[in-house]
Amino acid sequence: MVARKIPRARYDVFTTERGPVGKVVSEAWQEINRLADQHELSGRRAYRADFEVYDQRSRDPQNSQVDIYVGIE
């Protein structure tokens, strides 16, 4: 496990569907970018510190679920 310091900020949190990790994370980012382009997030994207959390739900790479934190202003 590696610890990282993440800047204090406001984040919108998105939870992926369950499935193959590469597929569900990629699809979630496509949706996040679509929402950002259409100004449908809870604020403008900050583009400072977006991150993904892979916890116990992502142990099986074929049946994973991941939380994606998107920094907003």
Secondary structure per residue as TSV (DSSP state, phi and psi in degrees):
chain	resnum	aa	ss	phi	psi
A	1	M	-	360.0	142.6
A	2	V	-	-122.7	132.8
A	3	A	-	-95.6	138.4
A	4	R	-	-130.2	144.4
A	5	K	-	-91.3	123.3
A	6	I	-	-109.5	133.2
A	7	P	-	-62.0	143.0
A	8	R	-	-66.7	130.4
A	9	A	-	-167.6	177.5
A	10	R	E	-91.8	139.6
A	11	Y	E	-134.9	140.7
A	12	D	E	-90.7	139.1
A	13	V	E	-114.3	128.7
A	14	F	E	-119.2	136.4
A	15	T	E	-110.5	127.1
A	16	T	-	-70.2	166.1
A	17	E	-	-69.3	171.7
A	18	R	S	-89.4	140.3
A	19	G	B	160.7	-165.8
A	20	P	-	-58.6	128.9
A	21	V	H	-55.9	-44.1
A	22	G	H	-62.3	-36.7
A	23	K	H	-72.8	-50.5
A	24	V	H	-69.9	-35.4
A	25	V	H	-69.9	-43.2
A	26	S	H	-60.6	-45.2
A	27	E	H	-64.0	-38.9
A	28	A	H	-64.3	-43.2
A	29	W	H	-64.6	-36.5
A	30	Q	H	-61.4	-42.4
A	31	E	H	-67.4	-42.1
A	32	I	H	-59.9	-45.4
A	33	N	H	-64.7	-37.1
A	34	R	H	-63.3	-46.2
A	35	L	H	-62.0	-40.4
A	36	A	H	-64.0	-43.2
A	37	D	H	-62.2	-32.0
A	38	Q	T	-95.7	8.2
A	39	H	T	57.8	41.4
A	40	E	-	-107.2	11.9
A	41	L	S	-84.9	174.1
A	42	S	S	-78.6	0.9
A	43	G	S	-173.7	176.8
A	44	R	-	-74.0	143.9
A	45	R	B	-63.0	136.6
A	46	A	-	-88.3	-26.0
A	47	Y	-	54.7	39.5
A	48	R	S	-110.4	-48.4
A	49	A	-	-151.8	89.4
A	50	D	-	-97.4	146.4
A	51	F	E	-154.0	161.2
A	52	E	E	-117.7	141.3
A	53	V	E	-112.3	116.9
A	54	Y	-	-106.1	102.6
A	55	D	-	-111.3	-155.0
A	56	Q	G	-59.6	-22.7
A	57	R	G	-72.3	-11.0
A	58	S	G	-112.8	19.0
A	59	R	S	-64.4	-36.9
A	60	D	S	-95.3	108.5
A	61	P	T	-62.5	-15.9
A	62	Q	T	-93.0	-8.9
A	63	N	S	-144.5	64.4
A	64	S	B	-105.4	157.1
A	65	Q	-	-138.9	132.6
A	66	V	-	-130.6	144.1
A	67	D	E	-97.3	134.1
A	68	I	E	-116.3	124.1
A	69	Y	E	-103.9	124.2
A	70	V	E	-116.0	119.1
A	71	G	E	-69.0	134.1
A	72	I	E	-128.5	158.0
A	73	E	-	-87.7	360.0
